[in-house]
Amino acid sequence: LEPREWWKEAVVYQIYPRSFNDSDGDGIGDIPGIREKVDYLDHLGVDCVWLNPVYESPQVDNGYDVSDYRAINPEYGDMDDWERLLEELHDRDIRLVMDLVLNHTSDQHVWFQRSRDGDEEYADYYFWRDGRGGEGGGKESYPNNWESFFDTPAWSYDDEREQYYLHLFASAQPDLNWENPTVREELYETVNWWLEKGIDGFRLDVINLISKPEGLPNGDPQADTQVGIDQYVDGPRVHEYLDELAEHGFGDYREEVMSVGECVEIDPETALDVTGRKSNALDMTIFFEHVELDRDGWKYSEWNLTDLKTIMSKWQDAVEEGAWVSLYHSNHDQPRGLSRFGDPNYRYESATMLATWLHGHKGTPFVYQGEEIGMTNVDLDSPAELRDVWAQNYWDRKRNAGAEFSEVADRIERFGRDNARTPMQWTDGKHAGFTDGEPWIPVGDDYEECNVERERERDRSILEYYRELIDLRHDDDVLVYGDFELLSPDDEAIYAIRRTLPAADYELLICCNFTDGTPTFETPAEIDFDRAEVALSNELDPDRNPREVDLRPYEAAIYRLY
Ligand code: TEU
């Protein structure tokens, strides 16, 4: 067995605080609201909570624009509330991982304010550049041709400092200049400050964007995604910075904490580099290839199951070589996995199938709030319902080019980030039990049917299935540490996995029907079903001999083969 690590054995539950539970009726989720649900998390059996940013922030990007790293956003509560939450989680053996945004701050951060005011000490905290052809002018005058992740140029002009500043996300999120050693030290101190408060790790936001190449050279104008991506992703000093972060930021906490790096555009080779081969700050990466399968920016592109198999297998090979990963199909940036890879018409079957499929791989499973009750994408009635800055920018750009909303609505409904950010559906009561006030974002239409309370009343519920799946992982080393083998790679309907561990006296077979049809599962000849035991299944009659059986729509099962 490879060395045991708590974060390999754990299931992580992701909380998007703005939309989880509102305790004070202002329509915005908060930390006391999370505390009311700690027993819910305990019952579900998760081992760790990843909390999206709760720091002081003007909330242009819902907290990814931090104005004070050491204060709690007043809408969410205060530091006492946060400390109490930590304590209550720890009382139930649930760990807490904070989301650190070190690539950029808010433009309301005092560092940026001073930097824009021309304060000497802060002058180089950010990337300030003169325009190329006259100040404040059009596109031609930007310092280079880079574009942001959010559908705008990567530069904005500041009237005060009379220069452009770089932002790889919204214009209210200026990029920090990691070239400046003082900036780095400030950030490492912040990291250490949080660790001393007793947290159990970090999810590091867009951590592979922190190093920009010297001279900020132009990007390839023909790039598939935004221009500049070939320059600012995995920059030249990224490993040096990561090692420094591990040493100065994590320090003595390095071994015990979990460190998850969100790495945009990452491939398996780079994942191996950042999880130990070249630098040592990350235990695992969040990769993107599987959630980019069906899209090209805002455009839909057809996908099929064999492509998903190819991508996942490639990443499972990387895990085998040492690049541990976060396993997820949903998060706060992605449309709901159930709407995307499953079928809301088969809510129970396809939500549980996707869970089985995901947890069947090698890596640490992440459950995004609402996934465990089968929440889906939402309809968008008008641009007034848009909350996400990225979707708003996209719509602005299209509108300026003369488009009608109806021309972009489909795409935003399919891929918009607001899909994942609607309030958690607790009950069939007013606003789904999320708030007594007016929710900051509309509640999903299906809340009467899809909510925690209803799930608890059902004989077979998605919620209970998740509980059992998580429980299964807790005493199954094969599920955590077993080698991964993909079976029937060419099958377009069935995704089947075999997990083996030399030390165990059984192996696992995970079988998932990704369709609403009834395909036949032709078990590979080497698999002996004579002594198969069903560990978990979403099928009422799972004991029928799985060899050459017709699967039911979205059927999923985990078998133990002795
Ligand atoms: O996300 C980075 C990122 O790459 C996404 O914005 C991505 O481009 C988009 O969701 C399409 O998949 C992180 C955070 O998770 C996100 O919420 C923040 O908006 C962003 O960084 C900036 O901090």
Boltz pocket constraint, residues with backbone or C-beta under 6 A from the ligand:
constraints:
  - pocket:
      binder: B
      contacts: [[A, 61], [A, 64], [A, 101], [A, 149], [A, 169], [A, 205], [A, 206], [A, 262], [A, 264], [A, 332], [A, 333], [A, 334], [A, 417]]
      max_distance: 6.0
